[in-house]
């Protein structure tokens, strides 16, 4: 289908065209080939289409928005194979995810292996990591603005995909042709269905011993979008979203003669996800375009641990510990975009958000026949309001100097404290001769809540804390300067230097976690600062049937807290100094395409005891080759000695992923595609963590010595999927 419009587009290409002026005509299929444009008007910004995301070779064939963004410069993935997003020295909680304007917090499945966004419903993703528009705030590292496909007003279309661990369906159909339409995206894993027979066989073999293993995992995503336009051609849409994970792991001991008589139990249950809704109304007026968007969303999780011991058959003791953090957001945005004079446009707006944080303090209940039931609960809700206004002006002077200057005014109100914050924004692009340009950018970003984690991967029990309710908000100043050059033969290169200063970062105090004590959450926290700086290089191009994207990042990432590491500066856990991403696609012919992706990254940081200190009055041979011995020559490990936080850098990470696609046509309406993938093609066992142990070698008179081993998780993994387009 080809569309044309009689309505003039604005210079910044941001305005939505009036559907009443759009005409459509059905044509034969047309294939348009091109390369990703990295020379956008705004420094530190880029856009990736849903088509490009679905070409990435990924784990288990599960195409993923966040993993596509991981291949860009200045972004690291954190733990190997997971969908973490650490942007220019930031943390995962410093990224704002917007789904057609709906903010979502729990965006990961299976501890971070996959994200919750169905890629077949995505039109494009705008990714900002510097010089942010004044429209966006509340996070300090990046904005992931996901735009969904508009449902087709004229015909029914869809995509069905089936892979190794999940199936997806995207369906779009008109309700009133030319006036309204509905789209639905569904995604469901059948990992629980596949694992059930295996688990049944295992438990059957252990039944005579009175043992039972428990495991269950599944996730579900559902998205519904209704779009329509009124008699005047103004757009309106309603978005409904739901995503949830369920996880259960544990074991039971029971009487072999009576399986219903359970006397020992250790079971962990977890569930987490999001639900939300957003209504968007766009109105064209003589003064400009108005957009109104009310929304509501909730991120929820529950982690419960049940322990029961009745081994002496006297009633025993049952303990149940629950952690259930959640965040409810109810808000409204109002925006006005308007032309001023030729080459000058403005955008102003207001936003109001009410937050309800359930901070997830543990509740513990004990039940014993002789004592009854005792419950210890420490509920802790925090409710606050964020009021803000923003304005930005865009200019284009004779196509020589383009830019934007803006300001964001934030007013945060909580029970105990109030904050006023001003966030200025600046972006300037100067077009130079020979198809090149120079850009500079500055942004002040303010974040009022932080998600604190002591792990190297995402856990749904990692609660969001409204840190600005008891302390100053997280502030970040981002400076950047970039150079862009377009060569012949569709070859572009971009270089960008950047610097970030972060203040009021939050971490758990030493030897403290959310489950460690029954203290209020703010007594478990400490506040500090961080800085990160580096160089981003990107090259994209194509030649005949080949197209490529090369990204390199050189980065430094530091933290400093008075209560951690004796107040000394230390490298962040994801201080990955060098990172390469090379993606090459080869269109062998119209039906076959081969894509390869190679990634290299300097290893993560870990805190490891390389030495042991002998207790008083105990002999201590030279470290680190032998462990301390007591005076009688017996085993004495001594006390672990840590030189500092994140004192060890793990071995470098590198991996090759391959994907081979075969396309075909069944009839005039049905096309199909087979995808065969190979994740970690040369089976590089990338280290996940380091384990310290002791080895006894008395047979060769060396005694005992310390041995360090790396633990790896993901070997070579094949995948296959089938996609049907209709």
Secondary structure, DSSP 8 states (H G I E B T S, - for coil): -EEEESS---TTS-S---GGGEEEE---------------SSTTEEEEEHHHHTTS--GGG---HHHHHTTSTTEE-SSTTS---EETT--GGGEEEEETTEEES--EEGGGTEES--GGGEEEEEEESSS--TT--S-SSEEEEEEE----SSS-EEEEEE-SSEEEEEEEEEEETTTEEEEEEEEEE-HHHHHHHHHHHHHHHHGGGTEEEEEEEEEEEEEEEEEEE-TT--EEEEEEEEEEEEEEEEEEEEETTEEEEEEEEEEEEEEEEEEEEEEEEEEEETTEEEEEEEEEEEEEEEEEEEEEE-TTSS--EEEEEEE--EEEEEEEEEEEEEEEETTEEEEEEEEEEEEEEE----EEEEEETTTEEEEEE---EEEEEEEEEEEEEEEEETTTEEEEEEEEEEEEE-SS-EEEEEEEEEEEEEEETTTEEEEEEEEEEEES-EE--SSSS--TT--EE-GGGTS--EEEEEEEEEEEEEETTTEEEEEEEEEEEEEEEEEE-TT--TTT-SS-GGGSEEEEEEEEEEEEEEEEEEETTEEEEEEEEEEEEEEEETTSGGG--EE-TT---EEEEEEEEEE-SSSEEEEEEEEEE---EE----EEE--TT----STTTS--B-TTS-B---EEE--STT-EE---EEEEEEEEEEEEESSSS-EEEEEEEEESTT----EEEEEEEEEE-GGGT--EEEEEEEEE----EEEEEEEEE-
